[in-house]
Amino acid sequence: MKEKPVRHYEYRLQQLRDEAETRLALSTVKPITLKIPATQIPHATATLLHELQVHQVELEMQADELQRANWNAQDSRDRYVDLYEFAPIGYFTIDADGITTDVNLKAATMLGIERKNIKQHRFAEFVADKDKDYWNRTFVHLKKEAAGTELAVNLQLARKDGLIFHGQLDCLKTVDINQHPVLRITITDISKLKQAEAELRIAAIAFDSQEGIFVTDANSVILKTNQAFTRITGYAEEEVIGKTPHLFSSGHHDDAFYQAMWNSINSTGLWNGEVWNKRKSGDLYAQLLFITAIYDDNNAVLNYVGSLIDITHEKAAVAQIEKLAFYDSLTNMPNRRLLLERVKHALAATQRSGQNGALLFIDVDNFKTLNDTLGHDIGDVLLQQIALRLVSCVREGDTVSRIGGDEFVVMLENLSENAETAAQQTKIAAEKMLVALNQNYVLGTHDYHCTSSIGIILFNGHHASIDDLLKQVDIAMYQAKRNGRNTLCFFDAKMQSILEARVKLERDLQLAIDHNQFQIYYLNQVSQDGETIGAEALIRWPHPERGLVSPLEFIPVAEENGMILDIGLWMLETVCQQLKLWEGNARNKQLHLAVNVSSRQFYQPDFVAQVMAIIEKTAIDPSKLELELTETLVLDNIDDAIQKMSALNKFGITFSIDDFGTGYSSLAYLTQLPLTFLKIDQSFVRNIGVKPSDAIIVQTIIGMAKSLGMRVIAEGVETKEQHLFLQHNGCSLYQGFLFSKPLPLFEFERLLTLN
């Protein structure tokens, strides 16, 4: 194998020799000129001269070849430089410290930065803030990999002018000519691709909207429909593809109607209007139809897109409203429409006279319970009697209206010009109404007692709008309910802002549940020797606009409106999934996780079944799962708590009492519960060395737990002094900022590697 290059070299020399001989024989080479005749030249000298001539030819040929090779090399270099500098992708070379050592012109153009201001700068400087952490983790990972490792990542990069663009980075770990590790990166601008993907997602969402949509070709043959189309028309997609919209014709419209429709489409590309069509069942229905023509580059029609909304119920509602006109059919009182007209006139009147008016929003307490137990007919009788009692409490010129359900609005006019006096006049009238409404009712064969809540707002001509008035008096009514019902409440602006914030928080919470916005942070729990034996799982909500929202803000709301059930179930499933992942890791498989359980969640009838279903689904070791309950939760229904805890404990699940010492701490219930841990509340731990009484409480809890065979976890350990005190008194487990703050999964797992 080693002889091949030698033989090739000798063969090439022989080739040069033969070609030189040929050229010399053909006299294509100028001979060497001598001053003596050729016949007088000795044979040896002649031979030498011949060799010199041949060698001269060889040198000339080699010079030519060298020149051509030089030209080819120069040409190749020029082409390489052109390809490198003006390629459609950017090139970066980064050393082991993340410093840019080389960059091509395209990359500099992408960033809008001169190359000299890129070289010797960290590549991370050109990564958008949002992705800096991701890039840093990726770079650290690549540094550990062997040469030849390839990795593709998508990053947002920042231009000098502040604009952000999406880049696809193809990274190759290699070495330079000095065998130093480097990272070679090609960058492709995929911003348009990202935009196209976003537009496609939007288009897909729009297509699956609540509006029925169908697409036809230029001949009105149906090509595609959406699910809403099927819901509205009754036709499945496969039943209408290949047919025309004439299939839905009801016969309600004449030829002139359709001719006018097509005239509009052909001239403007658009038409919209009301159409009566026929469902698959044969029922006629009204729809609001929009038709749009889609054109190609030559302005020829490619498709027609129709979108339709079923407005049958809306038209029926309008007809009903027109029938009812201005009065409620049940009570014969003014309805909402007439009320709004009267408020409009009253506002104008107060502006002229300077007098005040008032709106009182009355809502019957627990009216739904009456309907559910005695029936709607009895409920209607109650509403009729309430209307009569309200009329008896007001003056002839005032208005009593029923605006829907069990909601009444009373408008008082011609009150005092002085706001305080007007408020007192309104309060007297409202209290009179409360007394009247609080009397017993005879509803057929039933005696019934109920109360009402009243919200109040004063108005005059300077009030912003009728809508604002009704919204604000409604807010005041709900505040009256929160104040205990059977009472009245005047509106103020602070009340409105609080309620609006609450409504927005509830709406955002539902979005967070629907879009899986929650995250779990892990607060490590350490033993006396400093080893992490587990963690408490804590929920965090990174709101897309507000950033991290405190659990103290959203958990009480979730508890009140029932969303805590979905959140608690998600927490349990996520914690169990994480435990399963750790089972395959020798370092982490011994860890346990504690998760808080809310009262509303725990007292669901199927709570035990829910937990066991999750454990079966994730196939975890149940002993690694710890459920944290509060003293108050357990004492709400001690018998039910014992039953559920015992059932789960049989399968290996452990329990702890959270915030121990702040409730009704009682040995009576402690001895009945299958508890493994007691958690000393951080309020006591914080006061170690500050309040002697709290230190005594801590010592008592530790001693009591030991006597009952339980382990103690101290919460909120923040100082070495607290830690030493707890150690000295026999506390075996700790959690708090002295050891770590709550961390997201990636940082918590990194913390474990340091222990």
C-alpha positions, 0 to 999 in steps of 0.5 A: 500500500505504501508503494503506490504514491512512489509508483505514481510519481515515477510514472508521472516523471516518465510521462513528462519525459516521453512528452518532452522527447516527442516535442523535441522530435517534432522540432516544436522546441527551440534547439540549444545554439552552439558555435561549433559544428555538430559533427565536431561535438563528441558523442557524450557531449551530444548526449548531454546536450540532448538531455539538457534540451529534454530537461528544459522542455520538462521544466517548461511543461512543469511551469505551465502545469504549475501556473494552471494549478495556481490559476485553478487554486485561485479560482477555487478560492475565489469561488469558495470566498463567494460561496462563504460570503454571499451564501443564503445562510449565515456562518459563525465559528465560535470557540470554547468560550462562546466567542465569535472567531469568524463570521460571513457577510450574510450573517453580518447582514442578518444581524445588521452589524458590521463584521468587526463588531461581531468578531471577538464578541460572545455569540449570546449577545446576538440572541434575543433575551427570551432565548438567552437561557435556552442558548446558554444551556444548549452551548454548555451541553455542546461543550461536553459533547465529542467532536462531530456532534451535530445539533439543530436548534431554533432561536430568536436572534436580535438585530442591531435595530432591535428587530427580532428574527427567527433563526434555525441553527445547525451546530457542528462540534469540531476542531480547528487546525490547531485541534482546538474545539470550536462550534461551527454554526449555520443560520437560516432565517426562518421568520417567514416560515414561522409567520406562515405557520402562525397564519396557518394556525389562525386559518385553521382556528378560523375554519373551525369557528362557530360559524358554518363554512363551506368552500366551492370551486368556480362552478359552485361545487362544494369542496370542503365544509367545517364541523359547524356547517354540519351542526347547523345544516345537519349534513355531514361533509361527505354528503355535500361534497360534489353537490351545489348549495342548491341542495339547501334551497328552501323555495322561500326566495325567488329567482330575482333574489338569487340574481341580485346575489350573483350580480353583487358577487360578480361585480364586487366579489362579496355578498351578505344577507339573510337567507332561509334554507332547509336543513337535512331534516327538512326544517326551515331555518334562517341564516346570515350568509356571507359569500366571498370570491377568491381570485387567482393572479389573473383575476379569475375566480378560483373558489367561493367561500361561504360562511353562515350563522344560524339566526333562527333563535335570534329572529324568534327572540326578536319576534318575542321582544316585539310581541312583549314590547315594553311589559313583562308578561308574568308580572305586567311590570315594565320590562328592561326595554321600557326601563331603559327608556324611562332611565334615559328620560330621567337622566335628561330630567335630572340634568334640567332640574338638578334633582337626583334619582336612584336605581335599586337593583333587587335580587331574590336570595336563594330563588334557584333553590325554590325553583328546584324544590317546589318547581317553576310554577311556584317560583312564578307565583312568588315573583308576582307577589314580590312585584306587587309588594315592591309597587306598594313601597314606592310613589306613583311616579316611580318605576318598578320593573322586572328585567329578568329571572328574579331580578327587579329594578326600581327607579326613584325620581325627583329626589333631593338636589343634595346628594346626602339627603337623596341617599337618605331618602333612597335608604328609607325606601330600600329598607321599607322594601326589605321589610315588605319582602321579608314577610311570609308568602303563601304560594298555593299550599306552601308557606314560604319565607325569603329575603332579598339583596338590594344594590343602590346607585344615585344618578343625575344628568352628569352620569356617564351612561345608562349601561354604566348605571346598570352595571354599577347597581348590579355590582352593588347588589352582588356586594350586598349578597357578599355582606350577608344577604337581606341587606342593602349596599350603595355603589362606590368605584372601589367596589367596581374595580375589585369586582372587575379584577375578580372577574378578569382573574376568574377568566384568566384562570380558566384560560390557564387551565385550558392552555396548561399554563401552570408550572410546578416548582419544587421546594427541597426537603433535607435531612439532618445530614443535609441530604435531599430526601424529597420536595414539596410540589408548589404550583406556580402560574406564569401569567402571559401578561402579568408574570408570576401570579402569587398562589395567595391571589389565585388559589382562594378564587379557585377554591371558591369557584370550583376550579381548584378541582381541575387544578388539584387533579392536574397537580396530582397527575403531574407529580406522579408523572415526575415520580415515574420519570425519577424511577429510572434515575439512580440518584433520584429514584428514592425521592418522595414528593408532597402535594397539597390537597384542598378541602374541596378536592379532598371531600369529593365523594370519588377522591380516593378513586381519583387518586388510585386511578392516577397511581394506576395510570402512572404506575408509581410506587405509592410510598413516594407520594405524600398528601398534605392536609391542613388541620382545618380540612381534617376537622371539617369532617373527621370521620370522612377524613379518617376513612379516606386517609386510611383507604389510601394509606393501605396502598402505601400513600403517606400523609402529613398535616401542614401548618401544624400548630395554627389550628385546633391541634388535638391529640384526639384526632392525631391518634386516629389519623394515619399520619407520617409527618407533622409540619411545624408552621413557619410562623413558629420557626420564624420566631425561634430566638425571638419569642420564647413561647414559640420556641416552646411550642416548637419543642412541644410539637417535636416531642409530641410527634416523637411520642406518636411515632411521627416525623417532623418537618420544619417549614420556613427555615431561613437561618443557621440559628433556627436550624441548629435549634431544631437539630438540637431539639430532635427535628429530623427534616427541614425545608426553607430558604436556608437550603433552597427556594422553590425551583423549577424542575430543571434547576431542582434537578441541577441542585440534586447533582450538587448534593 
